Amino acid sequence: MTTGIWVLGDQLWMEQAALQSCIEEKARSPVILIESRNWVQQRPYHQQKLVLVWSAMRHFAAELRQAGWLVTYESTDDFATPLNQWVKANGVTELRVMMPSDRPFLHLIQSLDLSCKLTFVPNNHFLWTDQEFKQWAKGRKNLLMEFFYREGRKRFQVLMEGSQPTGGEWNFDKQNRKPPKSKLKTPTPLWFEPDTITQDVIDWVKSEKLSTYGKIEPFRWGVTRQQALQVLDVFTQERLPTFGPYQDAMVTGEETMWHALLSPYLNLGLLQPLEVIRAAERAYYQHDLDLNSVEGFIRQVLGWREYMHGLYTYVDDDYSQRNWFGHTQPLPEFFWDADKTDMNCLHQSLKQVENLGYAHHIQRLMVLSNFSLIAGLSPQEVENWFHAAFIDAYDWVMQTNVIGMGLFADGGILASKPYAASANYINKMSNYCKGCGYKSGRSHG
Ligand SMILES: Cc1cc2nc3c(=O)[nH]c(=O)nc-3n(C[C@H](O)[C@H](O)[C@H](O)COP(=O)(O)OP(=O)(O)OC[C@H]3O[C@@H](n4cnc5c(N)ncnc54)[C@H](O)[C@@H]3O)c2cc1C
């Protein structure tokens, strides 16, 4: 009897549940990681996303070997061929996989014709299990995030003094909506130079021409847990202290403002949500930081991130096809080429996505989604674009954010009203309208 483990590309954590289930027999439990060309050709992924995931997988495979695991790494067309060869070569009788976060990937694994028993181990990358979320949601009239978040604060004892929230309030968001009136001095993000593994992946993605969307270089994202921890460290020291006040602000040429830049690492498993939350909480107590900034950040990870995941596991399978308003306009070409729009807010946000695979939350919500909603674009086309274009995109986080929060295509399961705003909002919260050919106070046909 030999148990083998298949580590998926977004499960890159030594303590992930499938690896942990075999930790006592690690010398006798072969591990496999697979890059599949067929899988990534379903949509035109941002080239940096391909580099990020594959480079992080290759680095993680090396770390596993160093830790004493017997690792096979395959880069092929499909998943079934290398899996079955490896199963045979290693005499694997049971294949263990940590439950995938994305439903389409679960269905893919279930459809594979495998020559051994397949076991899914419950996913330990989120704070709330599917069952716990279901339990919380059961019987509620509405599933407002704010109540879920408060439950999380109590359950994990984060920013709590006994049964009361630190500072006497659960939420300090009112202090976090400052418009960028004056010239702001924003912190410099921590970026990395590609090492030889990453450079090999960059060269390979270029030569295979797997996608042409997005600039592949300069590639500056971290690809290891150690680098992700450095980003977290720099965040808590240099960005968290002033994370709050300008959280909703947008400024021409400013790609990241005070945002954390942690989602690519959290979503790959290089960082875990609770360690990120605890790091922010520790910084609050040790450095006497402003509560509106720290609470505002913790709400994103303990509240929004867990809530979006929980909801994804809770809603029906047809959620991705929802279209409450019956919107059918096709996605404009400029989503794939920012130079084809002269509306400055769109141009700035789309250009940034081409360069980095990243835009911050308010650009995603109040520029890209807001435009898509009020222009009546098909929710499914918009969701497909977001999934393709963003470095941190996965099905579990995309469906609820785009179909639910961004476009209200689920009819209000998630949001109490659509996030639809005129250019007045953009003009108030950014300097994008300055010099833009479209006048914010006027309607354009
Ligand atoms: C239309 C739309 C699409 C989005 N697509 C994605 C996506 O593909 N992947 C993704 O991780 N997030 C997505 N988000 C949520 C959010 O915008 C990003 O998590 C955030 O911008 C990532 O940048 P950051 O790490 O600098 O975040 P910060 O603004 O610094 O926030 C800190 C962390 O909170 C978490 N977080 C905050 N809001 C959310 C949310 N709504 N859902 C999930 N996590 C959240 C993230 O892990 C993030 O790293 C989307 C939001 C919208 C409105």
The ligand as an SDF file (V2000), in Angstrom:
LIG
                    3D

 53 58  0  0  0  0  0  0  0  0999 V2000
  -14.4810   42.8630   -9.3330 C   0  0  0  0  0  0  0  0  0  0  0  0
  -13.5060   42.3910   -8.2950 C   0  0  0  0  0  0  0  0  0  0  0  0
  -12.6210   41.3560   -8.6030 C   0  0  0  0  0  0  0  0  0  0  0  0
  -11.7460   40.8750   -7.6340 C   0  0  0  0  0  0  0  0  0  0  0  0
  -10.9290   39.8220   -7.9470 N   0  0  0  0  0  0  0  0  0  0  0  0
  -10.1210   39.2970   -6.9990 C   0  0  0  0  0  0  0  0  0  0  0  0
   -9.2980   38.1870   -7.3070 C   0  0  0  0  0  0  0  0  0  0  0  0
   -9.2740   37.6870   -8.4100 O   0  0  0  0  0  0  0  0  0  0  0  0
   -8.5030   37.6910   -6.3240 N   0  0  0  0  0  0  0  0  0  0  0  0
   -8.4760   38.2380   -5.0780 C   0  0  0  0  0  0  0  0  0  0  0  0
   -7.7510   37.7450   -4.2240 O   0  0  0  0  0  0  0  0  0  0  0  0
   -9.2560   39.2740   -4.7720 N   0  0  0  0  0  0  0  0  0  0  0  0
  -10.0640   39.8340   -5.6940 C   0  0  0  0  0  0  0  0  0  0  0  0
  -10.8440   40.9110   -5.3830 N   0  0  0  0  0  0  0  0  0  0  0  0
  -10.8130   41.4390   -4.0150 C   0  0  0  0  0  0  0  0  0  0  0  0
   -9.7640   42.5580   -3.7620 C   0  0  0  0  0  0  0  0  0  0  0  0
   -9.9520   43.5710   -4.6950 O   0  0  0  0  0  0  0  0  0  0  0  0
   -8.3500   42.0190   -3.8320 C   0  0  0  0  0  0  0  0  0  0  0  0
   -8.2120   40.9320   -2.9370 O   0  0  0  0  0  0  0  0  0  0  0  0
   -7.3150   43.0680   -3.4650 C   0  0  0  0  0  0  0  0  0  0  0  0
   -7.4410   44.1650   -4.3190 O   0  0  0  0  0  0  0  0  0  0  0  0
   -5.9290   42.4610   -3.5450 C   0  0  0  0  0  0  0  0  0  0  0  0
   -4.9370   43.4180   -3.3770 O   0  0  0  0  0  0  0  0  0  0  0  0
   -4.1650   43.6400   -1.9950 P   0  0  0  0  0  0  0  0  0  0  0  0
   -3.5410   42.3650   -1.5610 O   0  0  0  0  0  0  0  0  0  0  0  0
   -3.2560   44.8060   -2.2100 O   0  0  0  0  0  0  0  0  0  0  0  0
   -5.3760   43.9560   -1.0510 O   0  0  0  0  0  0  0  0  0  0  0  0
   -5.7170   44.9350    0.1670 P   0  0  0  0  0  0  0  0  0  0  0  0
   -6.6500   45.9680   -0.3120 O   0  0  0  0  0  0  0  0  0  0  0  0
   -4.5060   45.4120    0.8440 O   0  0  0  0  0  0  0  0  0  0  0  0
   -6.5220   43.9240    1.1110 O   0  0  0  0  0  0  0  0  0  0  0  0
   -5.8670   42.9680    1.9200 C   0  0  0  0  0  0  0  0  0  0  0  0
   -6.3090   41.5560    1.6190 C   0  0  0  0  0  0  0  0  0  0  0  0
   -7.6880   41.3890    1.8970 O   0  0  0  0  0  0  0  0  0  0  0  0
   -8.2310   40.3500    1.0770 C   0  0  0  0  0  0  0  0  0  0  0  0
   -9.4530   40.8580    0.4360 N   0  0  0  0  0  0  0  0  0  0  0  0
   -9.9340   42.1160    0.4990 C   0  0  0  0  0  0  0  0  0  0  0  0
  -11.1120   42.2000   -0.1350 N   0  0  0  0  0  0  0  0  0  0  0  0
  -11.3780   40.9800   -0.6200 C   0  0  0  0  0  0  0  0  0  0  0  0
  -12.4540   40.4440   -1.3820 C   0  0  0  0  0  0  0  0  0  0  0  0
  -13.4840   41.1890   -1.7560 N   0  0  0  0  0  0  0  0  0  0  0  0
  -12.3720   39.1440   -1.7180 N   0  0  0  0  0  0  0  0  0  0  0  0
  -11.3280   38.3810   -1.3470 C   0  0  0  0  0  0  0  0  0  0  0  0
  -10.3010   38.8270   -0.6350 N   0  0  0  0  0  0  0  0  0  0  0  0
  -10.3220   40.1190   -0.2640 C   0  0  0  0  0  0  0  0  0  0  0  0
   -7.1670   39.9790    0.0730 C   0  0  0  0  0  0  0  0  0  0  0  0
   -6.5900   38.7610    0.4370 O   0  0  0  0  0  0  0  0  0  0  0  0
   -6.1450   41.1110    0.1860 C   0  0  0  0  0  0  0  0  0  0  0  0
   -4.8290   40.6500   -0.0590 O   0  0  0  0  0  0  0  0  0  0  0  0
  -11.7330   41.4420   -6.3340 C   0  0  0  0  0  0  0  0  0  0  0  0
  -12.5910   42.4920   -6.0510 C   0  0  0  0  0  0  0  0  0  0  0  0
  -13.4820   42.9570   -7.0060 C   0  0  0  0  0  0  0  0  0  0  0  0
  -14.4310   44.0490   -6.6650 C   0  0  0  0  0  0  0  0  0  0  0  0
  1  2  1  0
  2  3  1  0
  2 52  2  0
  3  4  2  0
  4  5  1  0
  4 50  1  0
  5  6  2  0
  6  7  1  0
  6 13  1  0
  7  8  2  0
  7  9  1  0
  9 10  1  0
 10 11  2  0
 10 12  1  0
 12 13  2  0
 13 14  1  0
 14 15  1  0
 14 50  1  0
 15 16  1  0
 16 17  1  0
 16 18  1  0
 18 19  1  0
 18 20  1  0
 20 21  1  0
 20 22  1  0
 22 23  1  0
 23 24  1  0
 24 25  2  0
 24 26  1  0
 24 27  1  0
 27 28  1  0
 28 29  2  0
 28 30  1  0
 28 31  1  0
 31 32  1  0
 32 33  1  0
 33 34  1  0
 33 48  1  0
 34 35  1  0
 35 36  1  0
 35 46  1  0
 36 37  1  0
 36 45  1  0
 37 38  2  0
 38 39  1  0
 39 40  1  0
 39 45  2  0
 40 41  1  0
 40 42  2  0
 42 43  1  0
 43 44  2  0
 44 45  1  0
 46 47  1  0
 46 48  1  0
 48 49  1  0
 50 51  2  0
 51 52  1  0
 52 53  1  0
M  END
$$$$
